[in-house]
């Protein structure tokens, strides 16, 4: 990994040094021919000048917004060109002192997806979390399940979770779930976070409806398959 980074850095430095070396070459003699017609006085061709492009608006495609709130949950969506936007269900998790600790995001999977999971979730824990301990999720009094962390980034460490139809039904009927993580600096301790299920049913159904509409819009906008070329043999 270090070797790749060093090679890339060396290449960048080499490319950056090229124009500097060119600038230190002797200036052309005064008797050399004048610039060709259409070339600017500073030596740049008119076609090489950057004209700039408009920066995307704050509410343009790719930006996020909160479409609705359901108790502690938020329906967060991403703007698309079609205006039919996909969404996720978001919950900010806080400790007993009210400090923001982690984030939990849920989304339904498209109908017909393979595997037992019908929904997915992303849990983002602080970077100071003991990764080898994983994270435990318990819905009401049901037995908890242990999930591994997938990777870490600047925003925190991420666990990607799958839910069965039975687990989604339990969350809709439940009152609260509990998430447990272990601090890296105190491996003998546990941090328990309450995941409120108030408003979950309405929020999850709203997200599911939005995503189904977004999938339908994407399918409708997809170009039709090209017809076979004339004279092509039938398979």
SESEDREN-953185 format. One record per atom (N, C-alpha, C): y, z, x; residue number from 1; atom name; residue in one letter. Coordinates in steps of 0.05 Angstrom, whole numbers, plus 5000, padded with zeros to 4 digits. Example, Ala and Ser with C-alpha at 12.3 -4.5 7.8 and 13.67 -1.06 7.14 Angstrom:
BEGIN
    v    w    u  nr atom rest
 4886 5156 5264   1    N    A
 4910 5156 5246   1   CA    A
 4934 5156 5264   1    C    A
 4955 5142 5257   2    N    S
 4979 5143 5273   2   CA    S
 5001 5157 5258   2    C    S
***
This chain:
BEGIN
    v    w    u  nr atom rest
 4976 5000 5017   1    N    X
 5000 5000 5000   1   CA    X
 5025 5000 5017   1    C    X
 5025 5017 5039   2    N    X
 5048 5019 5056   2   CA    X
 5052 4993 5071   2    C    X
 5030 4980 5078   3    N    X
 5032 4954 5093   3   CA    X
 5044 4933 5075   3    C    X
 5037 4932 5050   4    N    X
 5048 4913 5032   4   CA    X
 5078 4917 5028   4    C    X
 5086 4942 5025   5    N    X
 5114 4949 5022   5   CA    X
 5130 4941 5047   5    C    X
 5119 4946 5071   6    N    X
 5133 4939 5095   6   CA    X
 5136 4909 5098   6    C    X
 5115 4894 5091   7    N    X
 5116 4865 5093   7   CA    X
 5137 4854 5074   7    C    X
 5138 4865 5050   8    N    X
 5158 4855 5030   8   CA    X
 5186 4862 5040   8    C    X
 5190 4886 5051   9    N    X
 5216 4894 5061   9   CA    X
 5224 4876 5084   9    C    X
 5206 4869 5102  10    N    X
 5212 4852 5124  10   CA    X
 5220 4824 5114  10    C    X
 5206 4814 5094  11    N    X
 5213 4788 5083  11   CA    X
 5241 4788 5071  11    C    X
 5247 4810 5056  12    N    X
 5274 4812 5044  12   CA    X
 5295 4812 5065  12    C    X
 5291 4828 5087  13    N    X
 5311 4829 5108  13   CA    X
 5314 4803 5122  13    C    X
 5291 4788 5125  14    N    X
 5293 4762 5138  14   CA    X
 5309 4743 5121  14    C    X
 5304 4743 5095  15    N    X
 5319 4725 5077  15   CA    X
 5348 4732 5076  15    C    X
 5354 4758 5077  16    N    X
 5382 4767 5076  16   CA    X
 5396 4760 5102  16    C    X
 5382 4759 5124  17    N    X
 5395 4753 5150  17   CA    X
 5401 4724 5153  17    C    X
 5388 4706 5138  18    N    X
 5391 4678 5141  18   CA    X
 5420 4668 5137  18    C    X
 5433 4675 5115  19    N    X
 5461 4666 5112  19   CA    X
 5479 4678 5132  19    C    X
 5474 4702 5141  20    N    X
 5491 4714 5161  20   CA    X
 5490 4699 5187  20    C    X
 5466 4689 5195  21    N    X
 5463 4673 5220  21   CA    X
 5478 4647 5216  21    C    X
 5476 4636 5193  22    N    X
 5489 4610 5188  22   CA    X
 5520 4613 5191  22    C    X
 5530 4637 5182  23    N    X
 5559 4641 5183  23   CA    X
 5569 4644 5212  23    C    X
 5551 4652 5230  24    N    X
 5559 4657 5258  24   CA    X
 5557 4632 5275  24    C    X
 5548 4609 5263  25    N    X
 5547 4584 5279  25   CA    X
 5575 4573 5283  25    C    X
 5579 4558 5304  26    N    X
 5605 4547 5310  26   CA    X
 5616 4531 5287  26    C    X
 5642 4532 5282  27    N    X
 5654 4517 5261  27   CA    X
 5654 4487 5267  27    C    X
 5652 4470 5247  28    N    X
 5651 4441 5252  28   CA    X
 5678 4432 5264  28    C    X
 5676 4411 5279  29    N    X
 5700 4400 5292  29   CA    X
 5719 4389 5271  29    C    X
 5745 4390 5277  30    N    X
 5766 4382 5258  30   CA    X
 5763 4353 5250  30    C    X
 5752 4336 5269  31    N    X
 5751 4308 5263  31   CA    X
 5728 4300 5245  31    C    X
 5711 4320 5237  32    N    X
 5689 4313 5220  32   CA    X
 5698 4303 5193  32    C    X
 5682 4289 5180  33    N    X
 5690 4276 5155  33   CA    X
 5697 4298 5134  33    C    X
 5715 4291 5116  34    N    X
 5724 4309 5095  34   CA    X
 5701 4313 5075  34    C    X
 5702 4335 5060  35    N    X
 5680 4340 5040  35   CA    X
 5677 4316 5021  35    C    X
 5653 4311 5013  36    N    X
 5648 4289 4994  36   CA    X
 5662 4295 4968  36    C    X
 5668 4274 4953  37    N    X
 5681 4277 4927  37   CA    X
 5663 4294 4909  37    C    X
 5675 4313 4894  38    N    X
 5659 4329 4876  38   CA    X
 5651 4355 4888  38    C    X
 5657 4359 4914  39    N    X
 5649 4384 4927  39   CA    X
 5674 4401 4930  39    C    X
 5672 4426 4922  40    N    X
 5695 4445 4923  40   CA    X
 5705 4449 4951  40    C    X
 5730 4459 4954  41    N    X
 5741 4463 4980  41   CA    X
 5726 4483 4997  41    C    X
 5713 4502 4984  42    N    X
 5699 4522 5000  42   CA    X
 5671 4513 5007  42    C    X
 5663 4489 5001  43    N    X
 5638 4478 5009  43   CA    X
 5616 4480 4988  43    C    X
 5622 4492 4965  44    N    X
 5602 4495 4944  44   CA    X
 5604 4472 4924  44    C    X
 5582 4460 4918  45    N    X
 5582 4439 4899  45   CA    X
 5587 4450 4871  45    C    X
 5600 4434 4854  46    N    X
 5607 4444 4828  46   CA    X
 5583 4451 4812  46    C    X
 5560 4437 4816  47    N    X
 5536 4443 4802  47   CA    X
 5523 4469 4811  47    C    X
 5532 4481 4833  48    N    X
 5520 4506 4843  48   CA    X
 5534 4530 4833  48    C    X
 5556 4527 4818  49    N    X
 5572 4549 4809  49   CA    X
 5559 4562 4785  49    C    X
 5555 4588 4785  50    N    X
 5544 4602 4763  50   CA    X
 5565 4606 4741  50    C    X
 5558 4599 4717  51    N    X
 5577 4601 4695  51   CA    X
 5572 4626 4679  51    C    X
 5551 4642 4686  52    N    X
 5547 4667 4672  52   CA    X
 5534 4663 4645  52    C    X
 5523 4684 4634  53    N    X
 5511 4683 4608  53   CA    X
 5517 4709 4593  53    C    X
 5518 4707 4567  54    N    X
 5525 4729 4550  54   CA    X
 5504 4752 4553  54    C    X
 5514 4776 4555  55    N    X
 5496 4799 4556  55   CA    X
 5488 4806 4528  55    C    X
 5462 4813 4525  56    N    X
 5451 4819 4499  56   CA    X
 5466 4842 4485  56    C    X
 5470 4839 4459  57    N    X
 5485 4859 4444  57   CA    X
 5469 4885 4443  57    C    X
 5483 4906 4437  58    N    X
 5470 4933 4436  58   CA    X
 5450 4934 4414  58    C    X
 5452 4917 4394  59    N    X
 5433 4916 4372  59   CA    X
 5417 4890 4371  59    C    X
 5414 4878 4394  60    N    X
 5399 4853 4396  60   CA    X
 5370 4857 4398  60    C    X
 5354 4835 4398  61    N    X
 5325 4837 4400  61   CA    X
 5317 4853 4425  61    C    X
 5296 4870 4422  62    N    X
 5287 4886 4444  62   CA    X
 5298 4914 4444  62    C    X
 5320 4919 4429  63    N    X
 5331 4946 4428  63   CA    X
 5317 4962 4407  63    C    X
 5318 4988 4410  64    N    X
 5304 5007 4392  64   CA    X
 5323 5021 4374  64    C    X
 5313 5030 4351  65    N    X
 5329 5045 4332  65   CA    X
 5311 5063 4315  65    C    X
 5323 5083 4302  66    N    X
 5308 5100 4284  66   CA    X
 5312 5090 4256  66    C    X
 5290 5081 4244  67    N    X
 5291 5070 4217  67   CA    X
 5291 5091 4195  67    C    X
 5277 5113 4200  68    N    X
 5275 5135 4180  68   CA    X
 5265 5160 4194  68    C    X
 5268 5182 4180  69    N    X
 5258 5208 4189  69   CA    X
 5240 5220 4168  69    C    X
 5219 5233 4177  70    N    X
 5200 5246 4158  70   CA    X
 5195 5274 4169  70    C    X
 5210 5294 4159  71    N    X
 5209 5321 4170  71   CA    X
 5215 5320 4200  71    C    X
 5196 5328 4217  72    N    X
 5201 5328 4246  72   CA    X
 5196 5301 4258  72    C    X
 5184 5283 4244  73    N    X
 5176 5257 4255  73   CA    X
 5198 5236 4251  73    C    X
 5200 5217 4269  74    N    X
 5219 5195 4267  74   CA    X
 5204 5168 4268  74    C    X
 5212 5150 4252  75    N    X
 5201 5122 4253  75   CA    X
 5220 5106 4271  75    C    X
 5210 5101 4295  76    N    X
 5226 5085 4315  76   CA    X
 5215 5057 4316  76    C    X
 5234 5038 4315  77    N    X
 5226 5009 4314  77   CA    X
 5240 4994 4336  77    C    X
 5229 4970 4341  78    N    X
 5240 4952 4361  78   CA    X
 5250 4927 4347  78    C    X
 5275 4920 4351  79    N    X
 5286 4896 4338  79   CA    X
 5274 4871 4349  79    C    X
 5268 4852 4331  80    N    X
 5256 4826 4339  80   CA    X
 5274 4804 4328  80    C    X
 5268 4779 4337  81    N    X
 5283 4756 4329  81   CA    X
 5280 4752 4299  81    C    X
 5256 4757 4288  82    N    X
 5251 4752 4260  82   CA    X
 5264 4773 4242  82    C    X
 5271 4796 4252  83    N    X
 5282 4817 4236  83   CA    X
 5260 4834 4222  83    C    X
 5235 4827 4226  84    N    X
 5213 4843 4215  84   CA    X
 5202 4858 4239  84    C    X
 5209 4884 4242  85    N    X
 5206 4898 4267  85   CA    X
 5181 4916 4267  85    C    X
 5166 4917 4289  86    N    X
 5144 4936 4292  86   CA    X
 5155 4963 4298  86    C    X
 5139 4984 4290  87    N    X
 5149 5011 4292  87   CA    X
 5127 5030 4303  87    C    X
 5136 5054 4311  88    N    X
 5118 5076 4319  88   CA    X
 5129 5101 4307  88    C    X
 5111 5121 4305  89    N    X
 5119 5147 4295  89   CA    X
 5123 5166 4318  89    C    X
 5146 5178 4320  90    N    X
 5154 5193 4344  90   CA    X
 5159 5222 4337  90    C    X
 5150 5240 4355  91    N    X
 5155 5269 4352  91   CA    X
 5162 5281 4379  91    C    X
 5185 5295 4380  92    N    X
 5193 5310 4404  92   CA    X
 5181 5338 4403  92    C    X
 5166 5345 4423  93    N    X
 5153 5372 4423  93   CA    X
 5170 5391 4439  93    C    X
 5173 5416 4428  94    N    X
 5189 5436 4441  94   CA    X
 5172 5462 4445  94    C    X
 5180 5477 4465  95    N    X
 5166 5503 4469  95   CA    X
 5177 5524 4451  95    C    X
 5168 5549 4454  96    N    X
 5177 5571 4437  96   CA    X
 5206 5578 4440  96    C    X
 5218 5570 4462  97    N    X
 5247 5575 4467  97   CA    X
 5264 5552 4457  97    C    X
 5251 5532 4446  98    N    X
 5266 5509 4436  98   CA    X
 5273 5488 4456  98    C    X
 5261 5490 4480  99    N    X
 5265 5470 4501  99   CA    X
 5248 5445 4496  99    C    X
 5259 5422 4500 100    N    X
 5244 5397 4497 100   CA    X
 5224 5395 4520 100    C    X
 5198 5392 4514 101    N    X
 5178 5392 4534 101   CA    X
 5163 5366 4536 101    C    X
 5156 5354 4514 102    N    X
 5139 5330 4514 102   CA    X
 5145 5312 4491 102    C    X
 5133 5288 4491 103    N    X
 5137 5269 4470 103   CA    X
 5110 5259 4460 103    C    X
 5108 5254 4434 104    N    X
 5083 5244 4422 104   CA    X
 5090 5221 4404 104    C    X
 5078 5198 4409 105    N    X
 5083 5174 4394 105   CA    X
 5057 5163 4383 105    C    X
 5057 5156 4357 106    N    X
 5033 5146 4344 106   CA    X
 5038 5118 4332 106    C    X
 5016 5103 4329 107    N    X
 5018 5076 4317 107   CA    X
 4990 5068 4307 107    C    X
 4990 5053 4286 108    N    X
 4965 5043 4275 108   CA    X
 4955 5019 4291 108    C    X
 4930 5014 4292 109    N    X
 4919 4990 4305 109   CA    X
 4915 4968 4283 109    C    X
 4917 4943 4291 110    N    X
 4914 4921 4271 110   CA    X
 4887 4923 4258 110    C    X
 4886 4915 4233 111    N    X
 4861 4914 4218 111   CA    X
 4841 4896 4232 111    C    X
 4817 4905 4233 112    N    X
 4796 4889 4246 112   CA    X
 4794 4894 4276 112    C    X
 4809 4913 4286 113    N    X
 4806 4919 4315 113   CA    X
 4779 4930 4321 113    C    X
 4768 4923 4344 114    N    X
 4742 4932 4352 114   CA    X
 4743 4962 4360 114    C    X
 4720 4975 4357 115    N    X
 4719 5003 4366 115   CA    X
 4723 5022 4343 115    C    X
 4717 5047 4348 116    N    X
 4720 5068 4327 116   CA    X
 4749 5075 4322 116    C    X
 4767 5070 4340 117    N    X
 4795 5078 4337 117   CA    X
 4810 5060 4317 117    C    X
 4824 5072 4298 118    N    X
 4841 5058 4279 118   CA    X
 4871 5063 4285 118    C    X
 4876 5081 4303 119    N    X
 4904 5087 4310 119   CA    X
 4904 5096 4339 119    C    X
 4928 5095 4351 120    N    X
 4931 5103 4379 120   CA    X
 4955 5121 4381 120    C    X
 4957 5135 4404 121    N    X
 4980 5152 4409 121   CA    X
 4985 5153 4439 121    C    X
 5010 5159 4445 122    N    X
 5018 5163 4473 122   CA    X
 5030 5191 4475 122    C    X
 5020 5207 4493 123    N    X
 5030 5234 4498 123   CA    X
 5042 5234 4526 123    C    X
 5068 5242 4528 124    N    X
 5082 5243 4553 124   CA    X
 5088 5272 4560 124    C    X
 5075 5282 4582 125    N    X
 5079 5309 4591 125   CA    X
 5097 5310 4615 125    C    X
 5108 5334 4622 126    N    X
 5125 5336 4646 126   CA    X
 5109 5329 4672 126    C    X
 5124 5320 4692 127    N    X
 5111 5313 4718 127   CA    X
 5097 5337 4731 127    C    X
 5106 5361 4724 128    N    X
 5094 5385 4736 128   CA    X
 5068 5394 4722 128    C    X
 5056 5376 4708 129    N    X
 5031 5382 4694 129   CA    X
 5007 5378 4712 129    C    X
 4987 5396 4710 130    N    X
 4962 5394 4726 130   CA    X
 4945 5372 4713 130    C    X
 4944 5349 4726 131    N    X
 4931 5326 4714 131   CA    X
 4901 5329 4711 131    C    X
 4888 5343 4729 132    N    X
 4859 5346 4728 132   CA    X
 4850 5363 4704 132    C    X
 4869 5378 4693 133    N    X
 4862 5394 4670 133   CA    X
 4863 5378 4644 133    C    X
 4876 5355 4645 134    N    X
 4879 5338 4621 134   CA    X
 4896 5352 4600 134    C    X
 4894 5341 4575 135    N    X
 4909 5354 4553 135   CA    X
 4889 5356 4530 135    C    X
 4892 5378 4515 136    N    X
 4874 5384 4492 136   CA    X
 4890 5382 4466 136    C    X
 4878 5368 4447 137    N    X
 4890 5365 4421 137   CA    X
 4871 5377 4400 137    C    X
 4881 5395 4384 138    N    X
 4866 5408 4363 138   CA    X
 4880 5406 4337 138    C    X
 4867 5395 4316 139    N    X
 4878 5392 4290 139   CA    X
 4870 5415 4272 139    C    X
 4889 5432 4264 140    N    X
 4884 5456 4249 140   CA    X
 4861 5472 4262 140    C    X
 4840 5479 4247 141    N    X
 4819 5496 4258 141   CA    X
 4796 5480 4269 141    C    X
 4798 5454 4269 142    N    X
 4776 5437 4279 142   CA    X
 4773 5441 4309 142    C    X
 4749 5435 4320 143    N    X
 4746 5437 4349 143   CA    X
 4766 5418 4364 143    C    X
 4777 5427 4386 144    N    X
 4795 5411 4401 144   CA    X
 4781 5389 4417 144    C    X
 4796 5369 4425 145    N    X
 4786 5347 4441 145   CA    X
 4802 5345 4467 145    C    X
 4788 5340 4489 146    N    X
 4801 5338 4515 146   CA    X
 4806 5308 4522 146    C    X
 4831 5302 4530 147    N    X
 4838 5274 4537 147   CA    X
 4849 5274 4566 147    C    X
 4843 5253 4581 148    N    X
 4853 5251 4608 148   CA    X
 4881 5239 4609 148    C    X
 4895 5244 4630 149    N    X
 4921 5230 4635 149   CA    X
 4915 5204 4649 149    C    X
 4929 5183 4641 150    N    X
 4924 5156 4651 150   CA    X
 4941 5150 4676 150    C    X
 4966 5157 4675 151    N    X
 4984 5151 4698 151   CA    X
 5009 5168 4695 151    C    X
 5025 5169 4717 152    N    X
 5050 5183 4717 152   CA    X
 5072 5163 4725 152    C    X
 5096 5167 4713 153    N    X
 5120 5152 4720 153   CA    X
 5143 5171 4721 153    C    X
 5167 5161 4724 154    N    X
 5190 5178 4726 154   CA    X
 5195 5194 4700 154    C    X
 5186 5183 4677 155    N    X
 5191 5197 4652 155   CA    X
 5170 5219 4648 155    C    X
 5148 5219 4662 156    N    X
 5128 5239 4659 156   CA    X
 5100 5228 4662 156    C    X
 5080 5244 4655 157    N    X
 5052 5236 4658 157   CA    X
 5041 5229 4630 157    C    X
 5027 5207 4628 158    N    X
 5020 5195 4602 158   CA    X
 4990 5197 4597 158    C    X
 4983 5206 4573 159    N    X
 4956 5206 4563 159   CA    X
 4955 5186 4539 159    C    X
 4936 5168 4539 160    N    X
 4933 5149 4517 160   CA    X
 4909 5157 4500 160    C    X
 4914 5160 4475 161    N    X
 4894 5173 4457 161   CA    X
 4887 5154 4434 161    C    X
 4861 5154 4427 162    N    X
 4852 5139 4404 162   CA    X
 4843 5158 4381 162    C    X
 4849 5150 4356 163    N    X
 4841 5166 4333 163   CA    X
 4823 5151 4315 163    C    X
 4803 5164 4304 164    N    X
 4785 5152 4284 164   CA    X
 4798 5155 4257 164    C    X
 4787 5141 4237 165    N    X
 4797 5143 4210 165   CA    X
 4794 5172 4200 165    C    X
 4773 5185 4207 166    N    X
 4769 5213 4199 166   CA    X
 4790 5231 4211 166    C    X
 4798 5227 4236 167    N    X
 4818 5243 4248 167   CA    X
 4846 5238 4236 167    C    X
 4851 5214 4229 168    N    X
 4877 5208 4215 168   CA    X
 4877 5222 4188 168    C    X
 4855 5221 4174 169    N    X
 4853 5235 4148 169   CA    X
 4857 5265 4151 169    C    X
 4847 5276 4173 170    N    X
 4850 5305 4178 170   CA    X
 4879 5311 4184 170    C    X
 4893 5294 4198 171    N    X
 4921 5298 4204 171   CA    X
 4938 5296 4179 171    C    X
 4931 5278 4161 172    N    X
 4946 5275 4136 172   CA    X
 4942 5300 4118 172    C    X
 4918 5312 4119 173    N    X
 4913 5335 4102 173   CA    X
 4920 5361 4116 173    C    X
 4925 5360 4142 174    N    X
 4930 5385 4157 174   CA    X
 4958 5395 4157 174    C    X
 4962 5419 4168 175    N    X
 4989 5431 4169 175   CA    X
 5001 5428 4197 175    C    X
 4984 5430 4218 176    N    X
 4994 5429 4245 176   CA    X
 4972 5423 4264 176    C    X
 4978 5412 4287 177    N    X
 4960 5408 4308 177   CA    X
 4971 5422 4333 177    C    X
 4954 5428 4352 178    N    X
 4962 5442 4376 178   CA    X
 4954 5426 4401 178    C    X
 4973 5422 4418 179    N    X
 4969 5409 4444 179   CA    X
 4971 5429 4466 179    C    X
 4951 5429 4484 180    N    X
 4951 5448 4506 180   CA    X
 4950 5433 4533 180    C    X
 4968 5440 4551 181    N    X
 4969 5429 4578 181   CA    X
 4970 5452 4598 181    C    X
 4966 5446 4623 182    N    X
 4965 5467 4644 182   CA    X
 4987 5460 4665 182    C    X
 5004 5479 4672 183    N    X
 5025 5474 4692 183   CA    X
 5012 5471 4720 183    C    X
 5023 5454 4736 184    N    X
 5012 5450 4763 184   CA    X
 5017 5475 4780 184    C    X
 5040 5488 4777 185    N    X
 5047 5511 4793 185   CA    X
 5033 5536 4784 185    C    X
 5021 5536 4760 186    N    X
 5007 5559 4749 186   CA    X
 4981 5550 4736 186    C    X
 4961 5543 4751 187    N    X
 4936 5532 4740 187   CA    X
 4920 5551 4723 187    C    X
 4927 5577 4725 188    N    X
 4913 5597 4709 188   CA    X
 4926 5601 4681 188    C    X
 4948 5588 4677 189    N    X
 4963 5591 4652 189   CA    X
 4961 5566 4635 189    C    X
 4967 5568 4609 190    N    X
 4967 5546 4591 190   CA    X
 4993 5544 4576 190    C    X
 5002 5520 4570 191    N    X
 5025 5516 4554 191   CA    X
 5016 5503 4528 191    C    X
 5022 5517 4505 192    N    X
 5013 5507 4479 192   CA    X
 5037 5497 4464 192    C    X
 5035 5473 4454 193    N    X
 5056 5459 4439 193   CA    X
 5047 5454 4411 193    C    X
 5063 5460 4391 194    N    X
 5056 5455 4363 194   CA    X
 5065 5428 4354 194    C    X
 5046 5413 4344 195    N    X
 5051 5386 4333 195   CA    X
 5051 5388 4303 195    C    X
 5075 5390 4291 196    N    X
 5077 5393 4262 196   CA    X
 5067 5369 4248 196    C    X
 5052 5373 4227 197    N    X
 5042 5351 4211 197   CA    X
 5057 5348 4184 197    C    X
 5079 5362 4182 198    N    X
 5096 5359 4158 198   CA    X
 5110 5331 4159 198    C    X
 5107 5316 4139 199    N    X
 5119 5289 4138 199   CA    X
 5102 5268 4152 199    C    X
 5079 5277 4163 200    N    X
 5063 5257 4178 200   CA    X
 5052 5235 4160 200    C    X
 5042 5243 4136 201    N    X
 5029 5223 4119 201   CA    X
 5049 5201 4111 201    C    X
 5073 5209 4102 202    N    X
 5093 5189 4094 202   CA    X
 5102 5172 4118 202    C    X
 5105 5186 4141 203    N    X
 5114 5171 4165 203   CA    X
 5093 5151 4175 203    C    X
 5068 5160 4175 204    N    X
 5047 5142 4185 204   CA    X
 5044 5118 4166 204    C    X
 5045 5123 4140 205    N    X
 5043 5100 4121 205   CA    X
 5067 5081 4124 205    C    X
 5091 5092 4129 206    N    X
 5114 5074 4133 206   CA    X
 5111 5057 4158 206    C    X
 5101 5070 4179 207    N    X
 5097 5055 4204 207   CA    X
 5075 5033 4201 207    C    X
 5054 5041 4187 208    N    X
 5032 5021 4182 208   CA    X
 5042 4997 4166 208    C    X
 5058 5003 4145 209    N    X
 5069 4981 4129 209   CA    X
 5087 4963 4145 209    C    X
 5104 4975 4162 210    N    X
 5122 4960 4179 210   CA    X
 5107 4942 4199 210    C    X
 5086 4953 4211 211    N    X
 5071 4938 4230 211   CA    X
 5055 4916 4217 211    C    X
 5044 4920 4194 212    N    X
 5030 4899 4180 212   CA    X
 5048 4876 4173 212    C    X
 5073 4883 4164 213    N    X
 5093 4862 4158 213   CA    X
 5101 4847 4183 213    C    X
 5104 4862 4206 214    N    X
 5111 4849 4231 214   CA    X
 5089 4830 4241 214    C    X
 5063 4839 4237 215    N    X
 5041 4822 4245 215   CA    X
 5040 4796 4228 215    C    X
 5045 4799 4202 216    N    X
 5045 4776 4184 216   CA    X
 5067 4757 4191 216    C    X
 5091 4767 4198 217    N    X
 5113 4750 4205 217   CA    X
 5107 4735 4231 217    C    X
 5094 4749 4250 218    N    X
 5088 4736 4276 218   CA    X
 5067 4714 4272 218    C    X
 5048 4719 4254 219    N    X
 5028 4698 4248 219   CA    X
 5041 4674 4235 219    C    X
 5059 4679 4216 220    N    X
 5073 4657 4202 220   CA    X
 5090 4641 4221 220    C    X
 5102 4654 4241 221    N    X
 5120 4640 4260 221   CA    X
 5105 4625 4282 221    C    X
 5079 4631 4285 222    N    X
 5063 4619 4306 222   CA    X
 5060 4589 4300 222    C    X
 5063 4572 4320 223    N    X
 5060 4543 4315 223   CA    X
 5032 4536 4308 223    C    X
 5030 4516 4290 224    N    X
 5003 4507 4281 224   CA    X
 4989 4494 4304 224    C    X
 4962 4495 4305 225    N    X
 4947 4482 4326 225   CA    X
 4951 4453 4325 225    C    X
 4954 4441 4349 226    N    X
 4959 4412 4350 226   CA    X
 4934 4397 4340 226    C    X
 4940 4375 4326 227    N    X
 4918 4358 4316 227   CA    X
 4905 4344 4339 227    C    X
 4879 4337 4337 228    N    X
 4866 4322 4359 228   CA    X
 4879 4296 4364 228    C    X
 4881 4288 4389 229    N    X
 4893 4262 4396 229   CA    X
 4878 4239 4383 229    C    X
 4892 4218 4376 230    N    X
 4879 4195 4363 230   CA    X
 4859 4183 4383 230    C    X
 4836 4178 4373 231    N    X
 4815 4165 4389 231   CA    X
 4797 4185 4403 231    C    X
 4804 4211 4401 232    N    X
 4787 4231 4414 232   CA    X
 4761 4233 4399 232    C    X
 4740 4239 4414 233    N    X
 4713 4241 4403 233   CA    X
 4711 4266 4387 233    C    X
 4697 4265 4364 234    N    X
 4692 4288 4349 234   CA    X
 4669 4304 4362 234    C    X
 4674 4330 4364 235    N    X
 4654 4347 4376 235   CA    X
 4633 4355 4355 235    C    X
***
